[in-house]
């Protein structure tokens, strides 16, 4: 009897292991003419992705006519087949949502298919929704054209060719990080560079390979020179923008200049307004789109997370955190998008301002691994073993080990504040507890809310 029980348990463990190893299910949706024109490069792309990521890709080819058709299919794929991510290729129908001045592309319509979108003023364009955003899937848009019915097949062919070159190692982005910001550091504001480091965006390069173009140094010449010298794994564009250009200190970096670069950035996070709004030609026709240029230009660019409306991309720290944990961009993007939608939920916003407008353009199957940093032999060997922040008495805490370790290493101040670590115990005085090892000697320090962490002999 005992032997039978052991065999049953072993079989259960094997079954559990098999289930845990089951690949994620991903769907690619595109129109029949698009598939016919791209059958060979698409086949190569799917094989490349499945060989490198724990996913199984399914191709759905139909004569898609309306966003409603696409949404119904995505809902069915998720609920009946367990699909967790969707890639829309070419000129797929996009739901229009009125954000500020214009109807803009709205991927939330596909990412949360249980929300009820409504047209309050009966003008044919939705401007509000009912429900609470609970995103079910991530959606990426491999879309090279601004025109509603134009796939731009040549651009898509070039894109899949450079994607294959990236996967096979023919093109390798340098392990470099670039930040653009025109904000000038001051006593009150330490600068966008420090902000970027605190969010974890600088951890994908060695310190000497992180380029921060800030304030008066963020010029048109400096931007072009940065890309003439190097390619980048990650670029953060923390600039005022519109659909066709990023506002540097002296003049704009235009979308056509980005498209013509020979080096490029594997992943671009653009915080500027309207940078991903490919739909802008419906009301303006003054040049190519920034977001599309970062992805479909003549360089190695593969993906951009950017904004289709007025506003920026916040919560990008969630993207960096999950990339560092080993997730690919599509999965890393989803928590960022979810946080945005909760922030923009109905209540504090008027109709038309309740959708975040954050959008993922390009290839979602990209990884960025943190660069291991060499210890400084001249300074004491300090290792942060564990750090938690919150109400220690009730154990309402969050683990902040990685943040504290990063900030200590980068010589950034560490204050025990909700601004730095979130608020796991609302309305209660919180503490920061840090377990560390300094030159081989273990220690622990506990700070009250607002105090500054200092560890030394």
Phi, psi and omega in degrees: 000317180297321180297319180297317180297317179298318180297316179298315180298316179298320178296321178296319179295319178297315179298318179297319179296320179295319179296319181295330182272358182298130184292152174293147181260124183238140179243135171253124180248132177202166182277159183301314178297326179295316180297318180299320182282337187239019187305313184290307179296330177292319177299318178296317180300313181298319179295319178299315183295312183294332179285341188244344183229152181282061184226156172238120187260133179241134182263127178242109184247119180213171175271070184296130182244324187227155174300329180298319178297315181296316181297317179298321179292318179296317178300315180295317180298321180289312188281330183259333183241358178072024179296131183248353179208150183227137174244120177263122184248131178081202186277063176285148177301136177239139177291132177264133178229134183284113178236116183059244191275342193215159167289126184236157177302136188230090180292342177304329179303327179266332184282332173229095185275006177262349176290146177257109180274141185227155178248092187294321184264006173058040178257008178092359180232127179298144180222010178198171174213163177245134181119177178248127183299121173226089187297136183260328185218164168263150179231126175248148182242103174268080187233120186259352186244146175276339184278139190303322185251009184255120178284330191056067183303316178303319180293320178294322177297315178298321181297311181292331176294315181287332174296317178295321177299322178293313182295326183269002175083009177287330176236123183234115176293144177291150178281069182230152179234140183230137177233133172250131174201135177265357180290138183262125177301148179213183178296324181278333184232110185291348176117154181294330179300314178294318177304316180296318178296318180297330181278352178095004184287343183265007186275358182265010177216154170295152184309322182287349180253016174259117181256120180247106176264098186241151174058230182292344179279350182272073184253167178299316179298316181296322180296312180295321180294324179301319181275342173288328183274324190215161162258168186224147174280326182215133174234132176249118180258093182262066187225153166298138185215169164223193186297334190244356182195157175253132187276098174282181185295325184252322179202171184283147165266110188274157182301322181292331176289321177298314182299330184273355179299149180263346184254286174089184182230129181303308179234133177239130172252113184250117182272358185278155180298142168063005189298334181256013186275083180293342182283359188298338181294347176293337181228358182202141182223063185244031175129172182293166184271139182300307184302316179295325181293325178295337185254316189254017178285188183278015185246191184274003184308136184241331186203151175220135170253119188207184190247138177264352184229187175290135184133188182227189174253102173264183178058020178292342175300331178292327176293311182298319181300317184280331172297318179296331180280358176103004180277153177277168192301318181304312179290325180290330180289326188300313178298325177298313181295319179300316180298321178297316183293324176295319179297326184263010184299156179306145180139294180266358186238151176278159176307138184097343179241026184249004175245132189291324181083007177286137188216144179253116178254132172105203188281117180279350185262074179227143177240144170232123181255140179297143179275127178291129183260142179283137178290145179275111185294340183280341183254161179301144179281105181247124178239124175273109183279322181198143177214132178229150180227135178148206178271099185297326184298321182259003182061028174271080189228163170240147179278123184236027183303312184297317180299310183299316180298316179298312185293320176299315182297323182270011179060034175265146179292147180238104179254141180280082182225154176294332178299324180278325192235003184088182184229082181285351182219078186301129176083003182242140176298132186248167179227158172245120179246126184235123171261129186219168171231124181240114182051043176085358181251125180283148177204167178220139176225138178237128182247144171280160182305130179096344180282160183256133181285129174222124179236126179188176180281000000 
